[in-house]
């Protein structure tokens, strides 16, 4: 079995990134302290953000493929891990990383790739608000999260409306 450390290193290699994203997102529950490892490893968060912004052009007009959606959802799952960890939550927020997810919440396509993207993005936001932290709530209220959540409730499936 490949170690978490090796998979995190693989995230910075574009040739190995897709497999590393898949393996880390599948095994994120069993890897101890994955969130601090992701956050503090050189270039890792930048690689995850690169995955996210790489599909922005596919948002409008909506041309997102299922493969691209899955890959970004794997990156978002790792960011959710970082957002939910007590040692990385506030640095994650201070870096304004949730703002990178807002374009996904602003999509209107009802196709499955877009729905998965919205759901996974909401999962990251949910991980932040799960802990009653006034700093998290204050940050989110200063952004456009409320209108984006209302749009998701309008456009999304029953599951995304519930989330």
C-alpha positions in Angstrom: 0.0 0.0 0.0 1.3 3.4 -0.9 1.8 5.8 2.0 -0.2 9.0 2.5 3.1 10.9 2.4 3.9 9.5 -1.1 0.4 10.2 -2.4 0.6 13.8 -1.2 4.0 14.1 -2.9 2.4 12.7 -6.1 -0.2 15.5 -6.1 2.5 17.9 -7.2 3.4 15.8 -10.2 0.9 16.4 -13.0 1.5 12.9 -14.4 0.7 11.2 -11.0 -1.9 13.7 -9.7 -5.1 12.0 -11.0 -4.3 8.7 -9.3 -3.1 10.4 -6.1 -6.4 12.4 -6.0 -8.4 9.3 -6.3 -6.5 7.2 -3.8 -6.3 10.0 -1.2 -10.0 10.9 -1.5 -10.9 7.2 -1.2 -8.7 6.6 1.8 -8.9 10.0 3.6 -10.7 8.5 6.6 -7.9 5.9 7.3 -4.9 8.2 6.9 -4.1 9.8 10.2 -3.6 13.6 10.2 -4.1 13.8 6.4 -5.4 17.4 6.7 -2.2 18.8 8.3 -0.1 16.8 5.9 -2.0 18.3 2.9 -1.9 21.8 4.3 1.8 21.9 5.3 3.2 20.0 2.3 4.9 22.3 -0.2 2.8 22.9 -3.3 -0.1 20.6 -2.3 -2.8 23.2 -1.8 -1.6 25.0 -5.0 -2.0 21.7 -6.9 -5.5 21.2 -5.5 -6.5 24.8 -6.4 -5.0 24.2 -9.9 -7.4 21.3 -10.3 -10.3 23.5 -9.3 -9.6 26.5 -11.5 -8.7 24.3 -14.5 -12.4 23.5 -15.0 -13.7 27.1 -14.7 -13.8 27.4 -18.5 -16.1 24.3 -18.6 -18.7 26.1 -16.3 -20.0 28.5 -18.9 -21.1 27.3 -21.4 -21.7 24.1 -19.4 -19.4 21.5 -21.0 -18.1 19.7 -17.9 -17.4 16.0 -18.5 -18.1 13.4 -15.9 -14.3 12.5 -15.8 -13.3 16.2 -15.1 -16.1 16.5 -12.5 -14.9 13.4 -10.7 -11.4 14.6 -10.7 -12.3 18.0 -9.2 -14.7 16.3 -6.7 -11.7 14.3 -5.5 -9.7 17.5 -5.0 -12.7 19.0 -3.2 -12.9 16.0 -0.9 -9.4 16.6 0.1 -10.1 20.3 0.8 -13.1 19.1 2.9 -10.7 17.1 4.9 -8.6 20.3 5.5 -11.7 22.4 6.2 -12.9 19.9 8.9 -9.6 19.5 10.8 -9.3 21.8 13.9 -5.6 22.6 13.1 -6.2 23.6 9.5 -9.7 25.1 9.5 -8.7 28.7 10.3 -5.6 28.8 8.1 -7.8 27.4 5.3 -10.3 30.2 5.9 -7.7 32.9 6.2 -6.4 31.8 2.8 -9.9 32.4 1.5 -10.0 29.0 -0.2 -13.8 28.7 0.1 -14.1 31.5 -2.5 -12.6 29.2 -5.1 -15.7 27.0 -4.7 -18.3 29.7 -5.3 -18.3 29.5 -9.1 -19.4 25.8 -8.7 -22.3 26.9 -6.5 -23.3 29.5 -9.1 -23.8 26.9 -11.9 -27.3 26.3 -13.3 -26.8 23.1 -15.3 -28.8 20.2 -13.9 -26.6 17.5 -15.3 -25.0 15.0 -13.0 -21.4 16.3 -13.3 -22.5 19.8 -12.2 -24.7 18.4 -9.5 -21.8 16.4 -8.1 -19.7 19.5 -8.2 -22.3 21.5 -6.3 -22.8 18.8 -3.7 -19.1 18.3 -3.1 -18.6 22.1 -2.8 -21.4 22.3 -0.3 -19.7 19.5 1.6 -16.6 21.7 2.0 -18.7 24.6 3.3 -20.6 22.2 5.5 -17.4 20.9 7.0 -16.5 24.5 7.9 -19.8 25.3 9.6 -20.2 21.9 11.4 -18.2 23.4 14.2 -19.9 26.4 15.8 -17.1 28.9 15.2 -17.9 32.6 15.0 -14.8 33.2 12.8 -16.1 30.8 10.2 -19.6 32.2 10.3 -18.3 35.8 10.1 -16.2 34.9 7.1 -19.0 33.2 5.2 -21.5 36.0 6.0 -19.1 38.6 4.5 -19.1 36.6 1.2 -21.9 35.8 -1.2 -22.6 32.4 0.3 -26.2 33.0 1.1 -27.3 33.9 -2.4 -25.3 31.0 -3.7 -26.9 28.6 -1.4 -30.3 30.0 -2.3 -29.5 29.4 -6.0 -28.4 25.9 -5.2 -31.7 25.3 -3.5 -33.5 26.6 -6.5 -31.5 24.7 -9.1 -30.2 21.6 -7.4 -31.6 18.1 -6.8 -33.4 17.2 -3.6 -30.0 16.1 -2.1 -28.3 19.4 -2.8 -31.3 21.3 -1.5 -31.1 19.3 1.7 -27.4 19.9 2.1 
